[in-house]
Amino acid sequence: MSSIKQHPAVALGTRAAAAYLSVSEAGMHRWRLNGRGPTYSKLGARTVRYRIRDLDAFLESHAVSSLES
């Protein structure tokens, strides 16, 4: 996915976004239902897309230093 990283505006589907974050698709779905996951766009009744920059921002917002764990 390194080539994707060069294009932060690229939008990924749930499967690719889950792989990018190393989580399950079911986890992504639960996050959407609970309003706790990364920002996403709905492009119709069943089409969900995640921008790389939003996935990166989500990771950054959950970073924990070794002293905090």
Backbone hydrogen bonds, N-H to C=O, Kabsch-Sander energy under -0.5 kcal/mol:
donor,donor_aa,acceptor,acceptor_aa,energy
4,I,1,M,-0.5
5,K,1,M,-1.7
6,Q,2,S,-0.7
6,Q,3,S,-0.5
7,H,4,I,-2.3
10,V,7,H,-2.1
12,L,50,Y,-3.4
17,A,13,G,-2.7
18,A,14,T,-2.7
19,A,15,R,-2.1
20,Y,16,A,-2.4
21,L,17,A,-2.0
22,S,18,A,-0.9
22,S,19,A,-0.5
23,V,18,A,-2.5
28,M,24,S,-1.8
29,H,25,E,-2.3
30,R,26,A,-2.6
31,W,27,G,-2.5
32,R,28,M,-2.1
33,L,29,H,-2.5
34,N,30,R,-2.3
35,G,31,W,-1.0
35,G,32,R,-0.6
36,R,31,W,-2.1
37,G,31,W,-0.8
41,S,49,R,-2.8
43,L,41,S,-0.6
43,L,47,T,-3.2
48,V,46,R,-0.7
49,R,41,S,-2.4
50,Y,12,L,-2.8
52,I,10,V,-1.8
53,R,8,P,-2.0
54,D,51,R,-0.5
55,L,51,R,-2.0
56,D,52,I,-2.7
57,A,53,R,-2.1
58,F,54,D,-2.1
59,L,55,L,-2.2
60,E,56,D,-2.5
61,S,57,A,-2.4
62,H,58,F,-0.7
62,H,59,L,-1.0
63,A,60,E,-1.5
68,E,65,S,-1.3
69,S,65,S,-1.0
